[in-house]
Amino acid sequence: MSRFWKIALIVIAVVVVGGVAFRLLHKPGEAPGAGNRHARQGQNGASPGAPGADGQDKDNAPVPVTVELTAKQNVPVYLTALGTVTALNNVTVNPQVGGQLWTLNFKEGQAVKKGDVIAQIDPRTYQAAYDQAVAKQKQDEASLATAISTLDRNQKLVANGYVAALNIDTYRNNVNQLKATVVADEASARSSKVQLDFTKIISPIDGVAGIRQVDPGNVVTTTTAIVTLTQIQPIYVIFNLPEQNLEAVRDSFQDGADKLEVIALDRSDAHPLDTTGGLQVVDNQIDTATGTFKLRAIFANPKSALWPGQFVNVRLRVRTVSGGLVIPAQAVQRGPDGDFVYKLQQDQTVAMQPVAVAGEVGDSHVMVSTGLNEGDQVVTEGQFRLKPGSKVKALKPGEVPAAPVASDGKKGKGGGRASAG
């Protein structure tokens, strides 16, 4: 490298170092003597963090919060579970005789009544068999009448010696034999009539018809499924509860409570599907694999809101607590030592009050068993700005704090300028 370039590099380095030093010693936009004024402001005690500044006023201002009273009321205690809707009766209709299917007298999805004729099988063969059985019965009845008449006539002739006693025994046995034959004919005729009646397929229950399995014209047998009928009014809901709830359920079920109330809700718990339910059966064993026991409730299902195979949320009321303490659920906070609420004191400050939650009350409230008394005020909104001993401004639910007055803001600003000067 030539001597010229060495000198040029040295000059450039000196200029760069000089520029950096100048920027460090002289901050942009700061007038000479500004540092001295800041020092004097610190000595005069008029810094932004000093008493009387805006930040200090804001820290001491009461925190607006919403409070509500702790109230007593009768609280129903519910147990919740996931349940499955099951039909009261589910019948697959099969013919009881074989033959050609003439008609189907229902529509798929139609409600049918017990005793309705839902299908017709060709009855001609069975009608002929019935007529033949009736004719045979009449023939044997005529033979019986003749035998009885013969017996009567010969009994009158025995006394005169015209008929041997042995012949009378034969006539009498013939009458008895024909009587038995007539009885057998009557049974045969009834059997044929039953077979004839089976050509009309009758609904055995009140229910809803499913999708048909055959069409008119098909030849059906006793193993052919015609349709499945499902009874949905009333209807069952089967659900499981943990075994630790067994004692409470059994005690309530046996202590004069003929029907524990059961409510079926949709999967989101948004609204009840049917409120007519009652507990019907508690199963006789606990499932060792899951640690649960099975229960069955029955619902009237008047609007057919429950459908077989449907999953629903079940709410079983086991008892009612008289005079339970109820607060809004949003008042309860979770801390390292458990649940607590901010309780309003007489001096308009708040204190952390540990509570024990005994259960839910509807969708928005909870019942507490310890920690509060009737009439205590608890904070339901604004807890995130609180700490024990915070000064608060209590507001009613839905009440909005008043807006700050404009003159107060100007006064605060003016005071700041005077202190700074």
Secondary structure by P-SEA (a helix, b strand, c coil): ccaaaaaaaaaaaaaaaaaaaaaaacccccccaaaaaaaaaaaacccccccccaaaaaaacbbbbbbbbbcccbbbbbbbbbbbbbbcccccccccccccccccccccccccccccccccccaaaaaaaaaaaaaaaaaaaaaaaaaaaaaaaaaaacccccccaaaaaaaaaaaaaaaaaaaaaaaaaaaaaaaaaaccccccccccccccccccccccccccccbbbbbcccccccccccccaaaaaaaaacccccccbbbbbcccccccccccbbbccccccccccccbbbbbbbbccccccccccbbbbbbbbcccccccccccccccccccccccccccccccbbbbbbbbbcccccccbbbbcccccccbbbbcccccccccbbbbbbbccccccccccaaaaaaaaaaaaaaac
